[in-house]
Amino acid sequence: MALIQFIQAGVEIPIFNAYSRSLKSKLIHIATAGKLSAHASGHVIVRALHGLDFSFADGDRVGLIGHNGAGKSTLLRVLSGVYAPTQGQAVRQGSLSSLIDVSLGIDLESTGRENIYLRGALLGLSKNEINARLDEIIAFSELGDFIDMPVRTYSSGMNLRLAFSVSTVIQPEILLMDEWLSVGDEGFKHKAEARLAELVESTKILVIASHSRDLILKTCNRVLWLEHGMIKMDGAPDEVCAAYFG
């Protein structure tokens, strides 16, 4: 059983030297989507997330919506373990895979084959597990002999195909996404779409941030609307989308 539970969870990020530049200080007050406060030492505190109470369980397909800066990316980072809450608790049970940045860990000077091991290790795969899937990953990427060439010789499309092929080879219990991935040329794109749909279908909990009403309504059975780092609405996709998108 997979589980995600937040209990009055929040994240505060210190911004040092913000008040030392008066113009920048004024702009940050205008532009920020989070809440600002001042620490006793003089630096600014951005309250990126505050008072989040929710739980996700098997079968949940959760859409995160909200304007830029509302806290969606920060929440995904807490879910993935990149950030730890500075207040409250965040509990996660189950294997997790993040498709937020599929190119993370790709080394341009290493070959495609070497990068499969590098990216695979970041995903938590052992060397034996990567060995067992190596041929499958190479075949899916359609890179041919380029798999033993340095990644710096790849086009941007080839780079993405390699990263996508490695990142989607595992079947996680919890899957995190920041928008729906679109990879490569038309031929590869259809194959990638099919694999992504299969991955989403097989995962126990999906959390996807998106600005697309159609994607949210098509993919999700629950939606969290974030505003200023807090939950403004949590409910059925048609209800929340109607309130948010109008």
N, C-alpha and C positions, 0 to 999 in steps of 0.2 A: 504493500500500500504506500502510495506517495502522499506527502502532506507538506503544505506550506502554511505557517501560521505566524501572523504578526500581532503582537500585543503591545499597544501604545508605543509602537516603534517610531523612532525619529532619527534624522541625520542632520547634524550641524557641522558646517565646514568653515574653519577660520580663514579669513582673508587678511593677510598681514600688510601693513603700510597703506591701507586703503584711504585712511583719513589724512595721510600726509600729502595727498594731492587733491586739493579742494575741488577741481573740475571733475576729476575722476570719481570723487566721492559723490558729487551731485548726480553724475550720470548713473552711477551704480544704484542709487536710490530710485531713479526713474525707470531704469531698464530691468532691474531684477524681478523675477517672478516669485522668488522665495521671500521670506520675511527676514529683515535685517535687525540686528541689535549690536550693541557695543560691549566688548569684554572689558573688564576692569583694567587690563593691561593696555587698552587702547585700540586693539585690532577689531575688525568687523567680523561678526558671526553671521553667516548665511544659513538660515534654517531651511534646508532643502526639502526635508520631509518632516512631518509632525503628526503625532497621535494616530498612526495607522493601525486600525484594528480590522483584521479579516483573516479568513482561512480558505485555502484551496485544497480540494481533495480529488481523488480519482474521478476522471470524467469531466473535470472543469476545463473549459476552453475560454480563457479570460482575455478580453481586449482592454488595453490601457489607452485612454484618450485624454486629451487636454492640449492646451496651447503650448507652443515651444517654451520651455523653461518651467512647465508646470510640475515637473518631478518624475516624469516617466522614465527617462534614462537613468536617473539616480536610483529609482526603485528597482529597475532591472539589474543594476550593479549590486545592490544589496542582495537581491535574490540569487545572483551568481556567486556571491561571496567576495566580490572585489571590494565593497565597502561593508563595514560592520556598523550596526546601529549605535549611535551615541546615547540613545535613550530607549528604554523598553526592550523588547525581545523580538528576535526573528528566528523562527524554528523551521528547519527544512529536513525532510526525510525523503530519500530516494536519489538515484543517480541523476545527474543533471548535465545537459549540454546547452551551450550558448551559441546561437548563430548571429550574435550582435556584431561581431567582427571576425569573419571567417578567415581573414588574412593575418590575424594575430599570430606571431611566432614564425612567420615565413621569412627566411634569410635569403636575401638576393644573391649572395655569393655562393650559396650551397646549391647542389643539384635538386631537381624535383624529387628524386628518390630520397635524398637525405632530408628534404623538407617534410616528407611524409612522416618520417620518424620524429622530427622536431615538433610538428603540429600535433601528431598523434599523442606524444608525451604530454603536451599541454592539455589534451582532452582526457588524460588519465589512463591512456592505453599503455600496457606493458609492451616491451619489445616483442615478446612472443605473440601477443594479440595483433600487433601491427604486421608481423611476419605472416600470420594466417590470413590477413586481409589485403596484403600488399598487391597481389595480382589483380584483385577486384578493384582496388583504388586506381591503379594505373590504367586498367582497361576502361573504367568509367570516365577517366579524365580525357581520354582520346589524345594524349600527348605523344604517343609513339616513342621514337628515339629521343625526343626532346626531354624525356624523363631523366636522362643522365646528363643533361646540359644545365649550366648555372641558371637560376631563375631570372637573373638580370638580363638574359637573352630572350625572355618570354615577352610576348605582347601582354597588355593588361587583361585581355580576355583569357589567355592561356593561364595567367597567374590565378585568376578567379576560378577557372575550371579545376586547377590543382587544389586550391584551398577548399572549394566546395566539396570535391570528391572525398577529401580526408574528413572534413567536418561532419559529413552526413553519413558516414559509414557505421556509426554506432547507433544503437536504439536506446535512447535515454528514457527514464521515467518522467523527467521534467524537462521541457524544452522551452527556451527563452528566445524570442525573436524581436528585432526592432525593424518593423516593416517586413513585407514578404520579399524574399530574395529573388532577383532576376539575374541570371548568369549566362554569359556567352552569346554566341550567335543563335540564329533561329533553330538550327538542328539540335544543338546542345541544350538550348533553352527548354524545349519540350521534354527532353529526358530529365533535366534537372527539376522541372515542375512536377513531373510524375514522382520522382524520388522524394521531393519535399512534401508532397501530399501524403505519400505513404508514411513518411516520418511523423508528420502531424497526426495522422490517424492512429498510429501505434503508440504514441506517447500517452502517459496517463494524465499529465497536466501540461497544458500549453498556456504560456503567457506571451502575448504579442502586443507591442505598442504600434499604433498606426494612426495616420490621419485620414484613412480611407473608410468612409461609411460603408461602402459595398463590401470591402474585405471583412470588416468587423461583423456585419450582419451575416455574411456567408460562412465565416469560420468559427465564431464565438457563441457561447451560450450564456455568457455573463460579461458585463462591462463595468470597469472602474473608471470614473471620470475624476481626474486629479486637477486641482486648482490650488496654486500657491503651496504646493507640497502636502496638501490635505485631500481627503476623499470628499468630493462634493456630492457624488451619487454613485450607488452601487446597486446594480439590478440587471434586469433582462435587457438584451441588446436593443430591441425595438424601442423600449421605453427610454433608455438612457441616450441612445442616438437621436431620438426625436427631440429630447431636451437640449442636447449639445449642438447638433447640426442644424436644428430648426426644421 
